[in-house]
Structure formats: structure tokens, C-alpha cells
Amino acid sequence: MRRFQHLPGLVSLILLTVGVIITSPPAFSANSADAVKHWTADNGNGTYSNPLFYEEFEDPDIIRVGEDYYLAGTTMHMNPAVQLMHSKDLVNWELAGYCTDKLDLGPAYRLEDGRGIYGRGIWAPCIRYNKGMFYVFSNVNGAGLQVFRSKSIQGPWERNQLPGRHDLSVLFDDDGKIYIISGNNSPYPIEELTPDLRAFVPGSKRQLVVPPGQRMGEGHHLYKIKGKYYDISAIPGGPVNQMVAKADSIDGPWTVTTMVEGESLGVTSATPTRAAANDRGLWLHQGGMCDTPSDQWWSVIMSDHGSAGRMVSLVPITWDNDFPLIGLPGNLRKAPNTWVKPNTGYSQDPKPAFIHDDNFDSGKLNPHWQWNHVPDDAMWSLTEKPGVLRLHSLPASDFYSARNSICQRPPGPESIMTVELDAAGLAPGDTAGLALLSSPYAWIGVVKTAEGTTLQMLDRTGSGGGRRGAPAAPAAQANPPTMGPTNPPQHLWLRVTCNFDTDQAIFSWSTDGKEFTPLGKPFTMTFQLRTFQGVRPALFNFNISGQPGGYADFDNYTVEELRARGIEREIPLGKTVVFTSGADGSFLAADTQNNIMVNIAADSSGVVPQNAKFQVIDLGLGRVALKATNGKFVSVNADAAVLKDMADTRSGNAESFQWINLMRGDTMLMSLTNHRYLATKPNEPGRVTVSCTGPTPARKGGECFKWKGIE
């Protein structure tokens, strides 16, 4: 039996005496200004908080090459295709590039002949490195398995195609054989590829057979680790747990266990404002894993986040009976939302992975732009009028079928996208503006006819579902456009404000870039399976007359992240605070007579009881001790929270709690003894336990707290 206790930076033995405060590094250093304005998972104190990116990144697969880490993600119908990221510490990432500028496999990929590939294209890429070469494999539904290879992660990439294999993974075995596993039902085919990766080896098929009564899923990740074979896959549908299969031989037999189970990290199925106490949440599922040079293991794994799309989290792995399980000793198959950064041997200041602004002055697009389907390069330019993006209109019946719309992913939890539009070059039949690409979609823009121009906002809610892979068909019940001013100024600012906690977006416009006027009703954003993505802000120009029209000039695209740190706050180190339960508003309090921790109901006076006040002592690495007003410290005894006299005594893990930040500002306190959480019983004043395994999605289980400082 092999056990790897995943505890980077075990808490030091610290003398806890009255008045001794051990300080942590500042939250952000002076040269990390971008990390204040843009989301980063790095907390700046040796810890990180999920998600890694507060924006969509689907179907992650990860590898380590020496001291570098690489991540590949799904791009569907967007171009450039197959997004690749690079990191040195697994927390701070940067865009490394894409596997191809254009995935052009026929007219549908170009939105031609009335067809499209919405929700198709690049799915669940598998990234590998072998003998000096990077490889990325991805199945394209209806086309086949794409094989990309390059000596550099920046490219150039060569591509060849094989017959399709659903949600595949590839293993370069140490005997020279190359295995590929695929499918979404047992038995799963395992085949061999030829050394040049241009054919399947005839007669090489074998199977991964799941034992009776157990399940595997889809989204495979195949590995060989210390002589054993592992396949990770996620159960599709409702309870999307991730499973892991293990065998001593590629031929089996295979044994299966659950790798992560029911872990939502406090993310609800409904929007947070509408989530009921029994909300089942959106669970971690489908992700790969890698090790560090220090022999730690980590997983990068995704979960749904409503209309913003799917996001990825970094979670520790503990080996138990030769199975890699997400979680920490004492709390396996669950994951902390905040934890100590991986020990990769590399450190850096917090750095955001994505900065979306683009003034179009450099002569190159910000690399975070992606085209909706394959663009027509003759119909857009950064040089016809230097300093702007010029989009020439192409014929289309509506925005959904419009070619050359250019998109980005919007950051959460709340962001404002603004762009300047010069509509002087529009021709009759043109519509140009700023949209949210989804199903349904919405836009604000200038519409030009032979009679003149109008500013309009169109909300396609009610336009019908359509099917994956095809443009939306117009529907009679779609909302009519909301009309703005007739013959507006040719130079306008257009804006959309997205709140992903409420799934509401508001479109507005301005003549000076300062004062904005809303147009239309709030648009309800959704995640749906037609585009299979969250919403995407898009710049567009199309012509409904059946022929190319004029042009629109876009400038100064900006993205303001209103809550770049979510609504989380820094740990109140050295301060006296009070904790109230997110479930019932009761106080976390010290029963000084019985030396135990309890919760007590708040009364209508609003007075904070003296025994509900605690001093927060800094232990470093985002860990704290809590000192009650009688001088005793909160400690853990078995699964109970007690009070302990620490005068002139060195403390250990029993008095140490990892301060866990959840998105939307809730706090959890995780004991380092069993990696479980302080929790009360909602609406039942009594003893506080330390046995909770994680947050309930709606955060109404007594494990989530609000805190405020006491003067």
C-alpha cells in the first residue's frame, strides 16, 4: 500500500502567546498591478484559490515537461483552434498559442451553404510529449481524429487525420507502443497507433472492461505510473463524478474507484440568488493530472459555472492504495477551494492569465480573440485604417449565421465590455455592433437601410432551440428589436455589462464614452448545448441584402472586471472579528465554562456577544489560529472544536486552520488535523464540529461563515 500525504508546507510549530502576531507576505507585490485589476488564482501569500481562470476553459488536459506545465482545452467552433497554456508553478498561466489558426474542414466550418458547426469542432484535446515532440489529439465530430505535432509548443504544428475516436486519450508506453483509448460505454476500445501516428495497427484492439456494478464515463486520460496503468473518465449526465480505473497490464483486469465525488466547491446549479438549500450544485469532473519534481500530484479539472461556461480548478491528489484520489488525507474525494501552492521549485508574483483589452494599435490582434467559425481574411483588416479593426460585411440572414464575428470569453463574476464603433462606412443592409454569442443571443448595434440608420438592441430569447452544429432558424415568436434613436451619431460607444451571479446582461450606448444609456430589457444569459459554451462578447458586421456591403471600424475594446477578486476579502490577520453562519446567522462562540465551541442564536438587538469575538493569528501560508477573549485558542479534539490553554506551549495542527475563500465572499475554516471544516447545525444552537467534508452548493449547511471586524 502506497500513501502520499499531500501536505505542502506543514505548519511550523509556533509559540502562541498574547500579543505575538506572525505576519505573512503582502497580498500582492508592487509589480503585480495587473493582478489587482484582473482575476488571478494566486493569493500572493503562498496559497491559491479556485478557479484558475474566472472564465471558460473546457475539457482540460495537462502534462509536465521538465519544469514546465502545459494545458490544452476545447475550442469547439472557434478559431484559432485548440488553446494551449503554459505555467511554471501550476497557478499562474499564460497563453502559449493554438494548434491551428484555422480548422477548415469544409463549408460548414466557414458558415457557408446555410450550415455551421456550433457545438462541434475541437472537443476534449489530449496533449502529450514524447522524444522531443509535442502532440495534441482531438476528435472532430463528423470529420475525424486530428493529430497535431510540433517540436515547440509555439508551433508551427503539422496536422494529419485519422478515423474518429470519441473523447480519446493517448499513452506513449515505455516499450515504444502507442495506445489510444476512446468511447463512452464499457467495454472501452484500446487500440495501438503506428509510430508515425498516421494509422491504427491492424489486429491490435483490446478492451477496458469495467467490473460488474461499477461505472466509467467519457473524457479519457490514460497514464502509466510506476508500472501501473490508469484511465480517468467522468460519468456523463447528472451526477458527474470522476472515476479512475487501474490495472497492472494494459490488457487488464481493471479495478475502478471514484476519484472525486459530489464536489461543487460551493457552486450552485441555479444562479446564487435563486439557489435553494437543496441545490445539488455543479460538480468537478473531467480533467487530467500531473506530478511535480517534488513528487506531488495535482489535477486540473473543470466544472460548470452557469452562463459564463465551464471553468477549471487546481486540486491536490493523494495516493491511496495505489489510486490517485482528489483530496487530502482525512477528506478524500473532496477538494479545498483554497490551498497551498504546488511545490514546483519555482516562485513568481501573481500574474493574470488573460488581459482582454485591445486598442488595435499593434498591427496584431490580442491573441485572446477568436473568430466564430473560420474567417474570410480578405474581409477584415488592421491596416486599411491603422489603429482600428475594420470588419467588412458579408451576407447573412442574422447574427447567428454571420461570418467574421470576432469573440472573446468574458471574465466573471462581473465584467463590462465596451467598444468604440465608427459606422460611417456602413452600406444599406448592414448591421454592426456588439453581441453576446449564445443561444439565444443578443446584440446592440447600428442598422442601416436605404432610409437611414437606427440604433437597435435585439434579444433573440424565444427564437427556438435549434440543433447542435447548425445555424439557428428564425422564429416568429422571437422578440422584436428595441429601437433606439434614428440616425444616431456615426461614432458611438457600445457596452454590455454581464453579471454571472445573476445571469443578467444589460446593453447600453454612449456618444462620449462616459455617460451610457441602457437600451432594451436585461438579457438573461444561459449555458446551453447548441453552442456548448458560455456567452461570448462579439464584434460583428453583416449584410442582409444577400451581398457584401460596407465596413465598420472598431476601436478601444476594453474589459473592466468589477470584482477582480470575486467579492473575497483579504484574511483579517491580527484583527478581532466575529463569524456568523451563512445558514442561519448564528454566532460562532466560545463556551468558556465548558471549554468548547458552540453556535448561539443572534438576537434582535444586534449586539455581538463578548464570547463571539476572536483574534485572528497569522500562521503563514493563509493559515490562522483563533484566540478567544479569555486567551484560549480554538483547537480540534477528534471531530469536536474545543478551547485550549496555549500559554507557553507550542501549538501544532490542532490549533491551525486553513482560511478557505469561496467565490462570492464566504469563508470556511479547514482544520489541518483531518482537512475537514468547522461547522454548526443550522437552526440548532449547540456544539461546533470539525467533521464537515465540504461546502453545500447553496452554502446553507452550517459550514460557511461571514465575518466582520470588531472595532
Order of alpha helices (4+ residues) and beta strands (2+ residues): beta-alpha-beta-beta-beta-beta-beta-beta-beta-beta-beta-beta-beta-beta-beta-beta-beta-beta-beta-beta-beta-beta-beta-beta-beta-beta-beta-beta-beta-beta-beta-beta-beta-beta-beta-beta-beta-beta-beta-beta-beta-beta-beta-beta-beta-beta-beta-beta-beta-beta-beta-beta-beta-beta-beta-beta
